[in-house]
């Protein structure tokens, strides 16, 4: 490795918040990555002693940088050492992630994180930094973990699959079912919930369209109201039922920003129409969680979730009680639970109408290994960062232009390819032909 005072000639990731439980899984993944000879990474955070303790567990010691995010000069010095900042220090509003974003935007560096805080993005980040990021060609890409890459890439790939055969069609109706085996809510996710709950009620924004401007680029239909029960009806298969998925309110904000950006970039003559799929101006989208409990069981689970989340967000007393037994930021789960867990996302999308009045249906599957909130999210975050630095010449035009982007718009096919090749994911999509149809015209 290059000496600590000499910049590496390789593309370099800056891992901020490198001492948390989730970050340690990320570091282990990067330390043993098949492409490890092609990049370097720096461990950064607030506590020098904890950074040193984490560093000795790697195959060889990396550079470490202790930096408080309220130290403007320290943040500047840190960001200039690398090519992309990978931020795991959430909740991001509380821990001043804006300082890292601001410096990346100033210097044309890239930034990815695990953010699930739509109100912070909508009010403090996108309005302030989108135009500046475009000027410096900096890619600022929040939500590069379990929230919200599976949701975002699944719908992106459904569009690509549809338009490869029917370029004139867009998706009109889309539904994703999440089935999680052995997973858990991470401490970071729970702390983000606390961060939102402590905000004044008028700032707890979670609407579908919070992260896009009101310029008419897409039609803002009525937000999909969370339901007690969801149905997934794939032709020629048994009907399935799902409960309310607690990550859906945030995931849909990323879906809507992707929809907006797709329409925005479709007007840019420098963007090849094959680079990113064209989303329609109006689209219904919803998600749910499949628990295998049937119609009544799914309804009951949804009711319990609504009740418990309602108590959590409405009562500080309840939140204080929950703090004694809910996981805290930096805490984790056993190795057995970490590696044995998995999930699958199955998306059924229906197109706008063909001339004969029929709709084309597309089935897209996204399978991931490892606990979604602690381990799989690290794989997603790592491959997002590596897409930006190891495949930068192959990235779609939006990534080369910069701005406040979503994972699919910035990295699209490159990220899907990296995830599939990692051995940790299986992502596929196909047009669904009914038994009664010899051919879809």
C-alpha positions in Angstrom: 0.0 0.0 0.0 1.1 3.6 -0.6 2.3 5.4 2.5 -0.4 7.2 4.4 0.9 10.6 3.3 1.1 9.7 -0.4 -2.1 9.5 -2.5 -2.8 6.2 -4.1 -2.7 6.0 -7.9 -5.7 3.6 -7.8 -9.3 4.7 -7.6 -10.0 5.2 -3.9 -13.1 4.8 -1.8 -13.5 6.8 1.5 -15.5 4.7 3.9 -16.9 7.1 6.5 -18.5 5.6 9.6 -16.1 2.7 9.2 -16.3 1.3 12.7 -20.0 0.4 12.8 -21.2 -3.2 12.7 -22.6 -2.7 9.1 -19.4 -1.0 8.0 -17.2 -3.9 9.2 -19.2 -6.2 6.9 -18.6 -3.8 4.1 -14.8 -3.6 4.8 -14.5 -7.4 4.9 -16.3 -7.6 1.5 -14.0 -4.9 0.0 -10.9 -6.5 1.5 -11.7 -9.8 -0.2 -13.2 -8.4 -3.4 -12.2 -10.1 -6.7 -11.3 -6.6 -8.0 -9.3 -5.6 -4.9 -6.1 -5.1 -7.0 -7.9 -2.3 -8.9 -8.9 0.0 -6.1 -8.0 1.2 -2.6 -10.1 2.3 0.3 -9.6 4.6 3.3 -11.2 4.1 6.8 -12.7 7.3 8.2 -14.8 8.2 11.1 -14.8 10.1 14.4 -12.9 7.9 16.7 -9.2 7.3 16.0 -8.9 4.4 18.5 -11.9 2.5 17.0 -10.6 3.1 13.5 -7.2 1.6 14.5 -9.0 -1.4 16.1 -11.0 -2.0 12.9 -7.9 -1.6 10.6 -5.9 -4.4 12.2 -8.6 -6.9 11.2 -8.0 -6.3 7.5 -5.6 -8.3 5.3 -3.2 -5.4 5.5 -3.5 -1.9 7.1 -5.2 0.9 5.2 -4.9 4.6 5.7 -7.2 5.8 8.4 -8.5 9.4 8.9 -10.3 10.6 12.1 -12.5 13.5 11.1 -15.4 15.3 12.7 -18.0 16.4 10.1 -18.3 19.8 11.8 -14.6 20.4 11.0 -14.8 22.1 7.5 -11.0 21.9 6.9 -10.9 18.3 8.1 -13.8 17.3 5.7 -12.1 19.0 2.8 -8.8 17.2 3.5 -10.6 13.9 3.8 -12.7 14.2 0.6 -9.7 15.2 -1.5 -8.0 11.9 -0.7 -10.5 9.8 -2.7 -12.8 9.5 -5.7 -16.1 8.5 -4.0 -17.3 8.9 -0.4 -19.2 5.9 1.0 -21.1 7.2 4.0 -22.5 4.7 6.6 -22.8 7.3 9.5 -26.5 7.6 9.8 -29.0 8.9 10.7 -27.7 11.3 8.0 -29.5 14.4 9.1 -28.3 14.0 12.7 -24.7 13.2 11.8 -24.2 16.1 9.3 -23.8 14.1 6.2 -24.5 17.3 4.4 -20.9 18.3 5.1 -19.6 15.4 3.0 -22.1 16.0 0.2 -21.2 19.7 0.1 -17.5 19.0 -0.2 -18.1 16.3 -2.9 -20.2 18.7 -4.9 -17.6 21.4 -4.6 -14.8 19.2 -5.8 -16.6 16.9 -8.4 -16.2 13.8 -6.2 -19.0 11.2 -6.0 -21.0 10.2 -2.9 -23.2 7.2 -2.0 -24.9 6.3 1.3 -27.7 4.2 2.9 -30.1 7.1 3.5 -33.7 6.4 4.1 -34.7 9.9 5.2 -36.9 11.5 2.5 -37.7 14.6 4.4 -34.0 15.5 4.7 -33.4 14.8 1.0 -36.4 16.8 0.0 -35.8 19.9 2.1 -32.1 20.1 2.7 -30.2 18.2 0.0 -31.8 18.1 -3.4 -32.8 21.7 -3.6 -29.4 22.9 -2.4 -27.1 20.6 -4.3 -28.6 19.2 -7.4 -27.6 22.1 -9.7 -24.2 22.5 -8.1 -23.6 18.8 -8.5 -24.4 19.1 -12.2 -22.0 22.0 -12.6 -19.1 19.9 -11.0 -20.2 16.6 -12.6 -20.5 15.1 -9.1 -22.8 12.1 -8.7 -24.7 12.3 -5.4 -26.6 9.0 -5.0 -28.4 8.3 -1.7 -30.2 5.1 -0.9 -27.6 2.6 -2.3 -28.5 -0.2 0.1 -31.5 -2.4 0.7 -33.4 0.8 0.7 -33.8 1.3 -2.2 -31.8 -0.6 -4.8 -33.9 -3.7 -5.0 -37.0 -1.6 -5.6 -35.3 0.8 -8.0 -33.4 -1.7 -10.1 -36.3 -4.2 -10.3 -38.6 -1.6 -11.9 -35.8 -0.3 -14.1 -35.1 -3.8 -15.4 -38.8 -4.4 -16.0 -38.8 -1.3 -18.2 -35.7 -2.4 -20.1 -37.1 -5.8 -20.7 -40.4 -4.5 -22.0 -38.9 -1.8 -24.2 -36.3 -4.2 -25.7 -39.3 -5.8 -27.6 -41.9 -3.0 -27.4 -40.0 0.3 -27.4 -43.2 2.3 -27.7 -44.7 0.9 -24.5 -44.1 2.0 -20.9 -45.2 0.4 -17.6 -48.6 1.5 -16.4 -49.0 -0.6 -13.2 -46.2 -2.2 -11.1 -46.2 -4.2 -7.9 -43.3 -5.7 -5.9 -43.6 -8.4 -3.3 -40.8 -8.7 -0.8 -40.2 -12.1 0.9 -37.5 -11.9 3.6 -36.1 -15.1 5.2 -34.4 -14.6 8.6 -33.7 -10.9 8.2 -34.0 -8.1 10.8 -34.3 -4.3 11.1 -30.9 -2.9 11.4 -29.9 -0.5 14.2 -29.2 2.2 11.6 -32.8 1.9 10.2 -34.3 2.2 13.6 -32.2 5.2 14.4 -33.4 6.8 11.2 -37.0 6.2 12.4 -36.1 8.0 15.7 -34.6 10.9 13.7 -37.9 11.3 11.7 -40.1 10.8 14.8 -38.3 13.6 16.6 -39.0 16.1 13.8 -41.9 18.5 14.0 -45.0 16.9 12.4 -45.0 19.2 9.4 -41.4 18.1 8.5 -42.1 14.3 8.6 -42.5 14.2 4.9 -43.0 10.8 3.3 -45.1 11.4 0.3 -44.3 9.7 -3.0 -43.4 12.9 -4.8 -41.4 14.7 -2.1 -38.1 14.3 -3.9 -39.1 15.7 -7.3 -40.0 19.3 -8.4 -43.5 20.3 -9.3 -42.8 21.2 -12.9 -45.2 18.8 -14.7 -42.5 16.5 -16.0 -44.6 13.6 -14.6 -48.2 13.4 -13.6 -48.6 13.3 -9.8 -51.5 11.0 -9.4 -53.0 10.4 -6.0 -50.5 8.7 -3.6 -51.0 5.0 -3.2 -52.6 4.6 0.2 -51.1 1.8 2.4 -53.5 -1.1 2.6 -54.2 -3.9 5.1 -53.8 -6.5 2.3 -52.1 -6.7 -1.0 -52.7 -9.3 -3.8 -50.1 -10.5 -6.3 -51.8 -12.3 -9.2 -49.3 -13.7 -11.7 -51.2 -15.4 -14.6 -51.3 -19.2 -14.3 -50.0 -19.1 -10.7 -51.7 -19.2 -7.3 -52.8 -15.9 -6.0 -50.5 -14.6 -3.2 -51.2 -12.2 -0.3 -49.0 -9.7 1.3 -48.9 -7.2 4.3 -47.8 -3.6 4.5 -44.1 -3.3 3.9 -42.5 -0.8 6.3 -39.9 0.3 3.7 -42.5 1.1 1.0 -43.2 4.7 2.0 -39.5 5.5 1.5 -38.8 3.2 -1.5 -41.6 4.8 -3.5 -39.9 8.3 -3.2 -36.9 6.9 -5.0 -39.1 5.2 -7.6 -40.8 8.5 -8.3 -37.4 10.3 -8.6 -36.3 7.7 -11.1 -39.5 8.1 -13.0 -38.9 11.9 -13.0 -35.3 11.7 -14.1 -36.1 9.2 -16.8 -38.5 11.7 -18.4 -36.1 14.6 -17.8 -33.2 12.9 -19.5 -35.4 11.7 -22.4 -35.6 15.4 -23.5 -31.8 15.6 -23.6 -30.5 15.0 -27.1 -27.1 13.9 -25.7 -28.7 10.9 -23.9 -29.0 7.8 -26.1 -32.5 6.3 -25.9 -31.0 2.9 -25.2 -29.0 4.1 -22.1 -31.9 4.5 -19.8 -35.5 3.3 -20.2 -38.3 5.7 -20.7 -40.8 5.7 -17.9 -44.3 6.9 -18.5 -45.6 10.2 -17.2 -48.2 8.3 -15.1 -47.6 5.0 -13.3 -49.1 3.1 -10.4 -46.6 1.5 -8.1 -46.9 -0.4 -4.8 -44.9 -2.8 -2.6 -45.8 -5.3 0.1 -44.2 -8.0 2.3 -45.2 -11.6 1.8 -45.3 -13.5 5.1 -47.0 -16.7 4.0 -49.9 -16.1 6.4 -52.7 -16.0 3.8 -55.4 -13.3 3.4 -56.5 -13.0 7.1 -53.0 -13.4 8.5 -51.6 -10.7 6.2 -54.4 -8.3 7.1 -53.7 -8.9 10.8 -49.9 -8.3 10.4 -50.6 -5.0 8.5 -53.0 -3.9 11.3 -50.4 -4.6 14.0 -47.7 -2.7 12.0 -50.0 0.3 11.5 -50.8 0.3 15.2 -47.2 -0.1 16.4 -45.8 2.5 14.0 -48.5 4.8 15.0 -47.6 4.5 18.7 -43.9 4.9 17.9 -44.3 8.1 15.9 -47.0 9.7 18.1 -45.5 9.1 21.6 -42.1 10.0 22.8 -42.8 7.9 25.9 -43.2 4.8 23.7 -40.0 5.7 21.8 -38.1 5.9 25.1 -39.4 2.5 26.1 -38.5 1.0 22.7 -34.9 2.3 23.0 -34.2 -0.3 25.8 -34.8 -3.3 23.5 -34.6 -2.2 19.9 -31.1 -2.5 18.2 -29.0 0.7 18.4 -26.8 2.1 15.7 -23.6 0.1 15.4 -25.1 -3.1 16.9 -25.5 -6.2 14.9 -26.7 -9.8 14.8 -25.1 -13.2 15.1 -23.0 -14.6 12.2 -25.5 -17.4 11.8 -28.4 -14.9 11.2 -26.1 -12.6 9.2 -25.2 -15.2 6.5 -28.2 -17.5 6.5 -30.8 -14.8 5.9 -31.9 -13.9 2.3 -34.7 -12.2 0.4 -36.4 -12.2 -2.9 -38.3 -9.5 -4.6 -40.8 -10.5 -7.3 -42.2 -7.7 -9.4 -45.2 -7.9 -11.8 -45.5 -5.0 -14.2 -48.2 -4.4 -16.8 -47.6 -2.1 -19.8 -49.7 0.5 -21.5 -52.0 -0.9 -24.1 -50.9 -2.4 -27.5 -53.0 -1.4 -30.6 -55.0 -4.6 -30.0 -55.9 -3.5 -26.5 -53.8 -6.1 -24.7 -51.2 -5.3 -22.0 -47.8 -6.9 -21.9 -46.9 -8.3 -18.5 -43.2 -8.5 -17.3 -42.0 -10.6 -14.4 -38.8 -9.4 -12.7 -37.0 -11.2 -9.9 -34.3 -9.8 -7.5 -32.7 -12.3 -5.2 -30.2 -11.4 -2.5 -28.1 -13.3 0.0 -27.4 -12.3 3.6 -29.3 -10.3 6.1 -30.9 -7.4 4.1 -30.2 -4.7 6.7 -26.8 -5.6 7.9 -25.0 -7.7 5.2 -26.7 -7.6 1.8 -27.0 -3.8 2.1 -23.2 -3.7 2.2 -22.8 -5.7 -1.0 -25.2 -3.2 -2.7 -23.4 -0.2 -1.3 -19.9 -1.5 -2.2 -20.9 -2.5 -5.8 -22.5 0.9 -6.3 -19.3 2.7 -5.3 -17.2 0.4 -7.4 -19.5 1.0 -10.4 -18.7 4.7 -10.2 -14.9 4.3 -10.1 -14.1 1.0 -12.0 -16.7 1.3 -14.8 -16.8 5.1 -15.1 -16.3 5.1 -18.9 -19.2 2.7 -19.4 -21.7 4.6 -17.1 -24.8 6.1 -18.7 -24.7 9.8 -19.7 -26.7 11.0 -16.6 -23.8 9.8 -14.4 -21.3 11.7 -16.5 -23.4 14.8 -16.2 -23.8 14.5 -12.4 -26.5 15.7 -10.1 -28.7 14.2 -7.4 -29.4 10.8 -9.0 -30.9 7.5 -8.2 -29.0 4.1 -8.4 -30.8 3.0 -11.6 -30.4 6.3 -13.4 -26.7 6.7 -12.5 -25.5 3.1 -12.8 -28.3 1.0 -14.4 -27.0 -1.9 -16.4 -23.5 -1.6 -15.0 -24.7 -2.1 -11.4 -27.0 -5.0 -12.4 -24.0 -6.7 -14.1 -21.7 -6.2 -11.2 -24.4 -7.5 -8.7 -25.0 -10.6 -10.8 -21.3 -11.3 -11.2 -20.7 -10.9 -7.5 -22.4 -14.3 -6.7 -24.5 -12.6 -4.1 -27.5 -11.7 -6.3 -29.6 -13.2 -9.1 -31.5 -10.5 -11.1 -33.5 -11.5 -14.1 -36.5 -10.3 -16.1 -38.8 -11.7 -18.8 -41.9 -10.9 -20.7 -44.7 -13.2 -19.5 -46.5 -15.0 -22.3 -49.8 -16.6 -21.3 -50.6 -20.1 -22.3 -53.5 -18.8 -24.2 -51.3 -16.5 -26.3 -49.2 -18.0 -29.1 -47.6 -14.6 -29.6 -48.0 -11.1 -28.1 -48.3 -8.6 -30.9 
